[in-house]
Amino acid sequence: MITSIWKSIRSGQIAPVYLLIGTESYFIEKTLDLLKSSLAKAEELELTFFDLDEVPVDHVIDEADTFPFFSERKLIIAKNASFLKAAERGKEKINHDLKLLESWLENPPSASVTIFVAPYEKLDERKKIVKSMKQHAVVVEAKSLQANDLESWLSQEAKSFGKDISRGAVRKLIEMAGTNLTLLSSEVEKMSLYLGAEGGITEELVEGMTSRTLEQDAFKMLQAYLDGNISTALSVYYDLLRQKEEPVALAALLASQIRFMVHVYYLQKKGYHAQQISKQLKAHPYRVKLLVEKRQPFSEQRLLEVLGDLAEIDLQLKTVSGNRERVLEFFLMKRGAKKS
């Protein structure tokens, strides 16, 4: 659906009102960029921003109803349309005239393109204004992709740069760079430019060119420790120290990874499938999928023991004087977790 909306925007078929719903910032920003570039093709773009947490929606309507001075159509971006979601009574920041907005939506001016951005997981479908907005605006769903959709999206993203990408390369890229779509798109673009006119994106190229995230490095270090691969765990740790990462922060990150694994395995044992687990833990589906597919034979008891060790490490790091780097180093130099 979102790709067909983008196609319409690129071809110049632009609606007077858009509603962007969801927490995936990549889809929000790309839609905004497409609208900006399409409207600015032949003339200077008149662009106005509003924060609806700070000003009433009346300001947006007044601006939209004002005829543009320097162009045929102007662009208005109204962020944080929180009046579309459920809110605690009495805690609304601004008093919005929603009846005025409902009336305006029935006949918005053609000389303005107005975008309401609602960066929330869901809206309050019981509200009349939500129904009215969905009826009269072009709705763009900016939601996180499911695991399989993420792989398909990456393949399409590579094609948009004129490249094929192997399935192994797709998985390796997600493992190394995470699930942030903006970062993934940037990595694909970087590799495509490197390749030039020849070749496709391979797993080897991904390994050689992708910038790892701190979370992915911490997970690699943890996996090596749990596998008893001390040399790899220490190698990653020393590399992170060279990048000026603090041992206290690294220990906290390792503990967070352990807690996440414990929760995933517990829910899996209860019969939850990957999608249910991701929803329950509010985690990206692909992160859960990889953990479920690659589950290592570590008992929950062993993971909890490591978590207890990390709690002691955290205390030492916050109280010890001198070389704190050695505290976490000694922890990693232990024999590692036995598989059970």
Number of C-alpha atoms within 10 A of each C-alpha: 9 13 10 9 17 18 13 13 19 15 10 13 12 18 18 22 21 21 20 25 23 19 17 19 16 17 21 20 14 13 21 17 12 15 19 17 13 17 24 17 10 10 11 13 19 18 14 14 12 19 16 23 18 11 15 17 22 16 14 22 18 9 17 24 15 12 15 16 9 11 15 16 23 26 25 21 18 22 18 17 20 18 22 22 18 13 11 7 6 6 7 12 13 14 13 17 11 16 11 12 18 17 12 15 19 13 10 20 18 17 17 22 21 25 25 23 23 23 21 18 14 14 17 14 13 11 13 13 19 16 14 15 20 14 12 19 20 17 19 21 17 24 19 20 17 15 18 11 12 19 18 14 15 23 19 15 18 21 15 13 15 16 22 18 21 13 16 13 20 23 18 18 26 23 19 21 21 20 19 14 20 14 15 20 16 12 19 26 18 14 21 23 13 12 14 11 10 10 12 19 21 19 17 11 15 23 14 10 14 19 13 15 14 16 17 15 20 22 21 19 24 24 19 21 23 23 19 19 18 17 14 18 25 20 13 18 24 15 12 17 14 9 9 9 14 12 22 18 12 21 19 15 17 21 23 16 17 20 14 16 18 20 15 24 20 14 17 15 10 9 11 15 15 22 16 15 23 19 12 13 14 9 13 19 22 24 16 24 20 15 15 17 9 9 12 13 11 16 15 16 11 16 18 15 13 19 20 13 13 19 15 11 20 20 11 15 21 11 10 10 8 8 8 16 15 12 16 20 15 11 16 23 15 11 13 19 19 13 12 10
